[in-house]
């Protein structure tokens, strides 16, 4: 069953050049009630007037593997599909399930569909627990994530599990077909600039379509083998005025080489350690991140702001790498934060976060986001109550977009002592109340306020004057 707004009669299916990865159809998939309101559109937002497609749904419900597949669907160049599905409806997750792997991607009979041609703008698995705490990123896939032999997957560290304790689970996904397009599938707002271009390329696309289905799958540990429960901490970028006015909560960065920083207050995590960490960002402006303990700035980490630091000329095209002065500043901050024993995580400069593909048949090629790698100190104790993110921004590609809509989100899986684990939610979305930006070559720093997300923090909790606020005696920490 597939009622489509576009007439695909006479069009041919696009043959995707790739090596099969992440085969999707192991196990017994049972037909379920179809979804009737899939949206197909040529604009990022708004799209809710174009939600009239029907797509089949199949459910996998086995002892150690559960999932849904929605589709097949067909997309043309420049076309988006938006999908919302309540997993509660098919009941594939049950109280006490120990999730040890998540997969969320677009698939066909050969496995996961790569980027390009399909860009997983986002797949968000929302979870609202029984207390009403809501996470928009219980599990997630973004367009900069890595495609592996397991598909677009996230494995929980060995010996741990995300334990499902009931509540509501919903999937929200947007997938866009990036053939014959410029390099900004992740970030460009096509409703503002390129809608007519995309419609014309769709008409000139040799009549080909990509056939795909949305897959959400969970691999579970056997119930008789208890895994240690893990929590997920999502550290968001600041909700600036621009972010609050953007449907996808993106803040704006410019073409100037710059460093941003913001400090987020979290619930008490004393004794916790980081078991896994990764970043979601739009890589056209991504210069890397640092995560440090306490309330800090470049000046506090490096004993003074280097006001005379050389400016980088704004790039007219993008070079695929950081300008020299920004790279040197980043190295200095990494060195000084590590020496002060404040550095928790930093990006790996040797791991590619941008991939340039040569033009290929069918409208493929150009710059594409890749995830890179975040390296964290697994022995460091999370004994602070505030954590600062330093995010570096420069034009790697897509210089024509200015300002540029950006996400910078750090996701952490954290192992907590049992007594602390019982006091905090299983998932937490936290964001700062303010931010600062320094553009290289300028003496002045720009400061701004931000609208914070929650973190389940009581209003009467106080921080020490230095902002670091180490854990109290109740959980084995000490004030500093």
SEFIVO-347243 format. One record per residue: x, y, z of N, C-alpha, C in turn; residue in three letters. Coordinates in pm, whole numbers, plus 50000, padded with zeros to 5 digits. Atoms other than C-alpha are relative to their C-alpha. Example, Ala and Ser with C-alpha at 12.3 -4.5 7.8 and 13.67 -1.06 7.14 Angstrom:
<sites>
500894988150000512304955050780500905012050000ALA 499184988149994513674989450714499235010950073SER 
</sites>
This chain:
<sites>
500864988050000500005000050000500885012350000UNK 499184987950006501605032549893499305010249911UNK 500644989250075499535062549791500955011849999UNK 498974989650010501905089149664499475012249929UNK 500404987650065501485125549569500625001049861UNK 499314999550128503975121149284499674987649919UNK 500255011250088503155099348986501334994049957UNK 498735006450032506045074748956499904991249876UNK 500165007950122504655058048646500995004749894UNK 499044996750104507355056748379501355004250052UNK 498704996549943510145066648618500764987250035UNK 499205011749966513005042948684500595001650140UNK 499404999849867514535033549017501485003249989UNK 498594996150001517905049349090500844988750059UNK 499085010349953520725023849125501115006750080UNK 499064993449909522825034049424501364993049994UNK 498665006349999526585027949384500514998650144UNK 499535001949863527625012149713500264985350028UNK 499815013449947528784981749904498914997450103UNK 501095002549903525854965650094500515000250144UNK 499684999249858525944973650468498714999450080UNK 501134999649907523604967350759498744993349947UNK 501175006950055521264941050608498845000250099UNK 501064996949904517834948250758498984989150027UNK 501205008349998515594918450710500184986650070UNK 499895012149921516834891650950498824999350097UNK 501135001649911514054877051163498695000349926UNK 501355000550056510324875851110499305013450020UNK 500664987049998508734909251021498534998149966UNK 501435002350013504954909351065499295012949958UNK 500744987950038502634933850883499185005550116UNK 500744993049894501054959551115499175010949935UNK 500854989350052498594987851076500835010549928UNK 499164990550076499925011250802499935014050057UNK 499964985849966500945047050865499385007749884UNK 500774993450105498705070950674500325014749981UNK 499754985550008500235105550723501485003349986UNK 498624996550033503795104750590500005012649916UNK 499944987250071504805139050461501104999549895UNK 499004998650107506585143950126499955014549953UNK 500024985650023507655179750055501345004449943UNK 498794994250057510215202149887500515011650084UNK 499514989749909510745225250182500274993550133UNK 499655005349870512395218650514498845001950097UNK 501144996449915509575236150703499265011449932UNK 500935009549940506615239650709499614989349899UNK 500325010950091505485206650564498674993350034UNK 501145007649949502325196750753498795000249907UNK 501115000350095500025204750460500174988949897UNK 499715009950102501645177050256500184986150062UNK 499865012749927501185147550493498834990849966UNK 501145008250043498905124850296500464987149932UNK 499545012750055501045094750200499734988850098UNK 500145012049918500375059750326501224991249978UNK 498845008850009503215035650400499764987750085UNK 500145012249920503194999350515500905000450123UNK 499215001549878504504990850862500164985250028UNK 499735013749958506164958250961500715000450134UNK 499505000249863507074948551316500814987350023UNK 499175011149956509844926251449499924999250152UNK 500175001549855509154912651799500544986450043UNK 499355012249958511654886451908500685002250134UNK 499514998949863513384879352237501135010150014UNK 498854991049988516554899052165500085010449888UNK 500024989850106515614920251861498575004949980UNK 501324994050020512674944251828500155011649902UNK 499904988850091511904969451558498785002149915UNK 501034997150099509674985551300500695004449870UNK 499604994950130510134991750928498795006549937UNK 501094992150059507995018650764500385002549854UNK 499714998150141507865017950385499624987749919UNK 499074990950066508745014650109499395013649965UNK 500344986750047508695051250012500895003349881UNK 499244996150119509965068449697500305014850007UNK 499624985949994511895100949681500685004249871UNK 499364993750116513005124149401501065010050050UNK 498984990449957516005147949408499395012550063UNK 500474988249931515465176049655498794997750087UNK 501245002749926512475159149818500314995350141UNK 499915004049859512055154950193498824990850033UNK 501075007849939510035128850383500065002050151UNK 500104998149856508875135850738499034989750056UNK 500755011349946507575107750956499935001450152UNK 500185000849855506145106151308499294986750028UNK 500595013049970505385072051460500114997250149UNK 500035003649859504365061951812500334985250016UNK 499625013949980506235030251904499114993150102UNK 500925006149903503755025052189498914992149928UNK 501105006050071501235015551925500254985249970UNK 499715014050031503024983451833500594992450119UNK 499635006549875504314976452186501264991549995UNK 498825008550013507754963652092500965001250118UNK 499164998549882509434976952409499184997350124UNK 500725003849878508504962852748500875002650122UNK 499334996449876509374971453105501114989950033UNK 498875008549967512804958053197500894996149884UNK 499155002950114514154954652843501345007150015UNK 498654994649992517924959752836500515002349858UNK 499614996650137518814978152515501515001249993UNK 498554999650013522394972152403500445005149862UNK 499664994150128522204985252046498745006049938UNK 501074993350073520035009551849500435001749856UNK 499764996750140519765012451472498845008449950UNK 501014991450061517925040551296500525005049867UNK 499484996350131518325045050921498974997849891UNK 500805003050119516905042950572500594987649935UNK 499515012850050517135008250421499244996049874UNK 500695007150107516324988450110500424985450010UNK 499725014449991516774951650024501484996850009UNK 498565002249990520574955950014500585004850132UNK 499514995149872520864972550354499805014950015UNK 500124985749973521395008150475500305008149875UNK 499784991150113521095035250211501015010750043UNK 498954990749956524255056950225499635014549970UNK 500084985650027524645094850222501245003949922UNK 501224999150078524545104249940499584986349944UNK 500974989750039521895099349798499025004350110UNK 500964996249897519775099450118500725005350122UNK 499424993449883520615122750404499024998650115UNK 500845001649880519255113550747500115012950081UNK 499934987049932518655149250854499884998150150UNK 500045004649862517495135051184498994988850016UNK 500945009949948515885104651339500115001150152UNK 500014998249855514935112351699499024990150062UNK 500875008649921513575086151936499755007150133UNK 500384992849878511735105652206499584990050107UNK 500455008349888511115090852550499515009050112UNK 500544993449881508885103752827499794989450106UNK 500105010449898509305083853146498765002050086UNK 501234999949920506645077353407499895012250089UNK 500044987849919507625108353603499695012349917UNK 500264988750088507015130353298501255006449942UNK 498774994950059510705137053219500094995849854UNK 500035002650144510965140152841501365002649938UNK 498774998450075514045134852626499694999049852UNK 500195000350144514055143252257501044991349930UNK 498905007750059517245122752203500324987850085UNK 499775012649928516765090352393500954991349916UNK 499085005050102518305075352080499865009149879UNK 500074990850113519125094151762500974996049890UNK 499095000550114520665093851416499985013749936UNK 499904987450073521925125251243500844998049875UNK 499385001350130523295131650899501514999850002UNK 498545000649991526895134851020500494987050063UNK 499595012349932526875100151181500574990049901UNK 499275009650083528885070751052499124988049964UNK 500635012350047527475042450844501004988750013UNK 499115011249974529015009550960499384987249945UNK 500555012950041528514972750887498714996750073UNK 501245001949925525694974551144498945010349959UNK 500904989150037524005003250960500365012550077UNK 499834988349913523585036651133499604995550140UNK 500315006349872523845021951481500795006550113UNK 499314995849880524835030851834500014988150096UNK 499875011249907526165002652051500285005450140UNK 499764996349861525975006452427501314993350044UNK 498735005949958529395000752589499804986350067UNK 500075013849951530094964652686499744999750151UNK 500355001649859528534954253017498905009350047UNK 501024990349963526014982853017498754998149912UNK 501225000150079522464987552890499185012350033UNK 501064990349973519795014052853498784991750039UNK 501095008449949517074998653067498685007449984UNK 501314993850022513515006152956499134997850122UNK 500845000549881511335014553254498605005249972UNK 501344995650035508115021753072500005014449953UNK 500154986450051506785054852948499635000049853UNK 500434998350139505975068452602501235001449909UNK 498894999650096508245063852298499445003949863UNK 500454994950129507865082951972501205002449909UNK 498944997750098509965084651655499625011949913UNK 500164989150096510355116751453501204999649906UNK 498925001350098512355114851130499775009349883UNK 499994992850127513245136850836501174994749916UNK 499015005750092515065121750538499895007949870UNK 500044992450125516065142050232500914994049894UNK 499305005350117517195131449885500905011249947UNK 499074989150027520345151549809500624999449861UNK 499445000450136520985142549445499805013449929UNK 500044987750080521735171849213499915012650087UNK 500114988649911522065195449511501375005550036UNK 498794994249943524615218549665500344992350127UNK 499405008049895526585207349969499375001750138UNK 500504995949869524275218850247498764992450041UNK 501175007849964521855190550303499695000750149UNK 500214999849856522375192650678499375013150047UNK 500234987349934521885229550731499225010349921UNK 500624989450078520485249750442498484999550012UNK 501454999049995516905261750467499505001749857UNK 500364999650141515645253050121498745008349976UNK 501204992050019512385271250178500355014649972UNK 499604986050020514335304150174500745002249869UNK 499054996950106516835299549894499914991549875UNK 499785008750114516655269449670498814991449962UNK 501165008250031513115256349645499814998649850UNK 500235000750144512775265249277501094991849933UNK 498915007950056516195250449203499744985150021UNK 500225014049972515275217949371498854994449918UNK 501115004750082511955215449190500464997849856UNK 499555001550138513735220648859500934988049986UNK 499125011650011516415194648934499204987250013UNK 500845011949993513685170149032499434996949864UNK 500545002250133512185175148690501054995249902UNK 498915003750090515595170148530500804988250053UNK 499265010549931516545139748736500014986849925UNK 500055011950084516265115148448498874990750042UNK 501185007749963513015103548604500244989650107UNK 499695010849906514745082348871499565003550141UNK 500394998449860513565077249228500834990450085UNK 499375008949902515185062149538498894993350079UNK 500985007449919513145034949705500664996150132UNK 499425002349869513695031450078498914998550104UNK 500885001149884512095023550413500745005250122UNK 499434995549872512655037950760500074988150094UNK 499825010949904514085012951008500345005650138UNK 499654997749860514095015951388500114986350063UNK 499785013649948515584985651560500805000750129UNK 499315001049872516714976751912500474985750020UNK 499495013149961518954947852009500064999650151UNK 500145001149855518394935252363500924989350056UNK 499295010549927520454916152617498994990350056UNK 500875009949937518984884152750499645004450141UNK 500464995149870516924891453060500714993350117UNK 499355006949889518724865453269501425004950024UNK 498664994449983522014884353221499855015050027UNK 500224986049962521774917253412501175008649955UNK 499014990050039523614946953260499925011950095UNK 499994988149915524634977853451499265011249928UNK 500754989250067522165006153375500885012349980UNK 499214988450037523585037253209499065011749978UNK 500824988350028522305072853182500585007449880UNK 499554992050113522505096452885499825014750033UNK 500004985549978523415133152924500215006849866UNK 499914992550125522765156052626500285014550032UNK 499614986149977524615189352642499765007849872UNK 500404992350118522945213252398500825012849989UNK 499504986550024524275244852241499035010250060UNK 500914990049942522775277752368498785002449912UNK 501244996550069519185285052277499975015249984UNK 499944985750028519955319452134498675004849944UNK 501224994750062517305342651995499764993549864UNK 500145006350132518005328451649499564985650014UNK 500375014049981517725292751780498534998750039UNK 501395000849956514385299551949499035003549889UNK 500854996750114513035313751623500114990049887UNK 499775010150103514265283851421499264987250037UNK 500795011949971512015253351392500874988550049UNK 499105010849962515025230551434501055004550103UNK 499204995449886516635251151716501485001849965UNK 498624997650042519775261051523500425014250035UNK 499454986749973521915289851644500835004449879UNK 499344994650118523735312451397501485002650026UNK 498594996450000527475313951331500305007149869UNK 499644992350119529215336451079501164993249928UNK 498855005250073532055331450832501325002950072UNK 498784996549928534555345751082500484988250085UNK 499435010049911536915321451254499795004650144UNK 500394995749865535745321651615499984988150095UNK 500215009949896535525303051942498805004650083UNK 501174997949914532225300652130500214992050127UNK 500015008249879531835289152488498755002750080UNK 501184999149915528985282352723500134989850112UNK 499915008449881528625266853067498614995150037UNK 501285006349969525845242653155500054994050139UNK 500145005949868524735233553503499254986949989UNK 500625013250009523835196953549499574995250138UNK 500255006549870522325175453821501274993850055UNK 498845005549933524695159354067500404986749936UNK 499515012150067526805133453883501234994650069UNK 498735003149935529515128754145500304985149999UNK 499575013950009531495097154105499754994049863UNK 500295005350132530245093053748501225000249909UNK 498955000350101532525083953460499374998849862UNK 500495000250138532095088053085500394986749936UNK 499715012750065531795054752904499955001149848UNK 500044997750144531045068352554499555014449979UNK 500354986150028530685102652394500115002549850UNK 499964996450141529975117552054499365013749981UNK 500464986550031529085150551886499094999549879UNK 500754996950121526365161451647500225014749970UNK 499814986350043527225192651451499905000649848UNK 500034997850145526875207451102501425003549958UNK 498554999950013530375201950976500525010949908UNK 499554989050084530495230450726500635011350081UNK 499424989949912531375252651026500614993750125UNK 499555006949879532655226651272501524999850007UNK 498554999949979536155232951404500444991850119UNK 499675008349885535985209051698499435005750129UNK 500534996149870534955210552064500934995250110UNK 499395004549875536415208152413498905000050105UNK 500885000349883534495198152725500885000050123UNK 499164998649880536015209653054499125001150123UNK 500694998749872535025208653420499935014650040UNK 500114986849940533715240253581499545010749903UNK 500444988350076532785274953458501245007149948UNK 498744995150052535555285753224499815007649869UNK 499924992850127536515307152926501404997749945UNK 498615000950047539585307852700500975007750090UNK 499124992149914540995334852928500334992850130UNK 499755006849873540585314453247500824987249980UNK 499245012150026542045283253085501455003049964UNK 498674996950051545055300652930500595012650062UNK 499434988749926545725328353185499995012749918UNK 500144987550073544415356952977499634997849855UNK 500435001050140542725362452641501095005349909UNK 498964995250093545285364852358499415009949900UNK 500724990250082543805397152219500695002949868UNK 499284996850122546525401451960500114988149905UNK 499945011950085545965367051811499625003849857UNK 500254996550139546065368751432498574996649959UNK 501325002850057542725371451257500154990749880UNK 500075007950122541735346750990499075007349904UNK 500874993750098540355361850675498814990949971UNK 501165008450031536785349750617500174993449863UNK 499825007350124536935322850352498855002549904UNK 501034998050103535085328950028499454986849950UNK 500435012950055534865292149942500014988950103UNK 499795011249909535955270650235501174991749953UNK 498795007450033539095249850251499954985650048UNK 500075013449945537955218350430500824998250126UNK 499205001049878540205226350729500015013650071UNK 499954987749920540655251951008501125009149952UNK 498914990650026542645283450948501084998250107UNK 498875003049913546075282351109499905006050139UNK 500064993449868545465307451389498994993450091UNK 501015006649917542285290251508500484986250044UNK 499465013049962543985256351502501035001450112UNK 499004997849895546855270451713499345003550133UNK 500724996549877544425285851963499394987550062UNK 500605012449950542625252751994501054991150067UNK 498935008249942545895234152057500455005650135UNK 499584993849874546835259152327498994997450110UNK 501035002349899543505255352506499964985450043UNK 499945014349965543725217352490501164997650097UNK 498815001849916547235218652640499775005450140UNK 500154993649870546315242652920498904993450083UNK 501085006749927543035225353012500464986550051UNK 499495012949956544775191753026500985001650115UNK 499024997749894547595205853240499325003250133UNK 500744996549879545035219353487499074988950045UNK 500845011649969543285185253495498515003549993UNK 501394996050022540075201153369499404993949874UNK 500475004850130539845185253024499334986350013UNK 500745012650002537185158252989499994993949860UNK 500125005250136536745154952612500545010249900UNK 499584991650111538185168452289499824991949872UNK 500135007050126537675160551923501374995149953UNK 498805005950055540225138951745500305006849866UNK 499674992750122541945160651483500324990949882UNK 499635009050109542955129851284498814993149936UNK 501215006550053539375117751226499245009949912UNK 500674991150094537645132650924498575003050044UNK 501394996249978534465152250985499375006049875UNK 500504995450130534125164050623500584990949893UNK 499565008550110534295141850316499615006749869UNK 500284994550131534585155649964499984988849897UNK 500175010350103533265132449692500055006549863UNK 499974995150137534035137649328498644997949934UNK 501305001450067531005142849102499864986249937UNK 500305013150055529385110049003498695000949924UNK 501265000450073526525100048780498835000450098UNK 501204999649918523065105948913499955011750096UNK 500074988249913523855139049080500644998150135UNK 499305002149873526145125949356501325007549999UNK 498724993249989529265143149483499905012450087UNK 499964988049918530355173949675500464997050141UNK 499635001549860531035179450045498884993250078UNK 500985007049917529335156750298500544999050143UNK 499625000649860529355156450677500314985750042UNK 499685012749936530995128150869500235002850149UNK 500104997649856531065122951244501315003650067UNK 498784997749925534715124951332500034991350124UNK 499885008149878535575112651680500245009150119UNK 499804992749875535345126052035500754990950096UNK 499165007849909538045114152276499815005550141UNK 500264995849862537255114952648500894992450098UNK 499245006249892539095107152969499044991050078UNK 500935009449935537325075653092500284998250148UNK 499675001349857539085077853430499595012350080UNK 500334987549929537995113453513498644998750068UNK 501275000149927535285116853778499235012949969UNK 500864988350025532365139753700499615006050134UNK 500184995049865532755158154028499705015050002UNK 500404985950006531685192853910498495000849987UNK 501424997650022528235207953890499775008849879UNK 500094992450124528995229153585501074994949904UNK 499075004750103530645219653257499975010049886UNK 499894990050106531905242852985500384993349869UNK 499685004250136531875235752612500675011649929UNK 499364990350089534295254452386499864994449858UNK 500295004550137533205251852021500685009449902UNK 499224992350096535415263251734499275000149866UNK 500774998350123533875276651413500855006449892UNK 499314994450116535375282751071499324994549875UNK 500615004450126534315279250707500794988149944UNK 499405011650064535125243950591499434998049861UNK 500634999450133532645245750301498705007650015UNK 501294993049996529395263250208500115014450044UNK 499794986249956530755298550247498885009349958UNK 501074991250049527755312550059498885001950102UNK 501054998849898525535307350363500555007950118UNK 499524991449893526045335550611498865009350044UNK 499545009049896524885334450884499614985449971UNK 500165014350024524985296750904499264993850118UNK 500765006349890522435276351107500714987650053UNK 499105009949942524375254051345499374992750118UNK 500215008049878523905226251598501374996350056UNK 498835005649933526595217051850499514993150126UNK 500555007949889525465189052080500984989050037UNK 499145010749950527585166152296499124990150076UNK 500755010749935526065132852399500964991350080UNK 499165007949911527515113352693499204988450058UNK 500485011049916526795078852830500835000050126UNK 499334998249871527615080653200499644988550093UNK 500195010149896528095053353460500045007150134UNK 500114993349871526965065953800500014989950114UNK 500185008449881527315051354149498514997650025UNK 501415003949984524105033754247499195010650073UNK 500784990549920523075059654507499735012949922UNK 500224988250082523485087954254499044996849886UNK 500865004150111521805068853972498535000650038UNK 501405000049956518625065954177499415013950010UNK 500494986349978518405104054212499815007949871UNK 500064992250124518635114453847499194992549895UNK 500735006750108516515107553538500944991749913UNK 499215008650087517655081253289500605007849883UNK 499504991450107518045107953018499805014550041UNK 500084985949963518725144953059500445008749883UNK 499654990050101518695173552806500305013150073UNK 499594988149927520625203452941500595010349903UNK 499424989350082521525237052788500335011950089UNK 499534988949916523205269052914499025011750004UNK 500804987749987521655301853026500665011849928UNK 499314989250070524195322552836501154994449918UNK 498905004350087527095321452593500895011949973UNK 499064989750041530115340652470500614995949867UNK 499355002550127531775344052131501175009649984UNK 498844991650030535235356852042500454997049858UNK 499515001350136536195362851679501475003849998UNK 498564997749999539905360451620500345013549939UNK 499574986950046541615393851577499255011450063UNK 500764989549932539075412851786500314999750149UNK 499754999249857539675425052138498764997050081UNK 501245001149925536015424352239499414986049988UNK 500755012549995534045393552340498525003150003UNK 501464998250001530315391352263499374990350098UNK 500725008449903528075378352542498515000649969UNK 501435000150023524455368052516499284990850097UNK 500845008649918521615352652711499394989049915UNK 500615011350070520035319352621498854994750083UNK 501155006249932516775301752705500384985750035UNK 499505013249963517735270852907498954989149985UNK 500825012049985516345236052872500074995750145UNK 500005004849862515605217153190501194991350029UNK 499025009949957517905194153383499564994050132UNK 500525005249874515695185553679500855004750119UNK 499204994349892517685208953908499095008450090UNK 500824992549906516055222354220500475014550006UNK 499594985850002515995260754232500785004350122UNK 499304995649880517385262054585501424994350009UNK 498635004849999520595243754495500955011549967UNK 499074988950019523565267254515501354994949952UNK 498665002950046526935267854347501005008250081UNK 498954992249935530205278854503500405011549910UNK 499714987850074531595312254394500904997549880UNK 499115002250114534215296954165499294993149885UNK 500775006150108531495279653962500264985349981UNK 499705014150021533085245353987499114991250087UNK 500895006749906531035233854290500174984949999UNK 499745014349993532485199754361498944993150086UNK 501025007549928530335172354505500245000350150UNK 499914999649855529585172154874500314986550060UNK 499635012249929530335146055137498984988949978UNK 501045010050013527025128455065500304989849891UNK 499695009750106528485112054755501504999049979UNK 498575003350004532155110354836500885010549937UNK 499184989750061533305142654680500505009850104UNK 499534989849906534845173654832499905013649933UNK 500054986550053534525210954791501395004649964UNK 498704994950043537285229054606499895014949975UNK 
</sites>
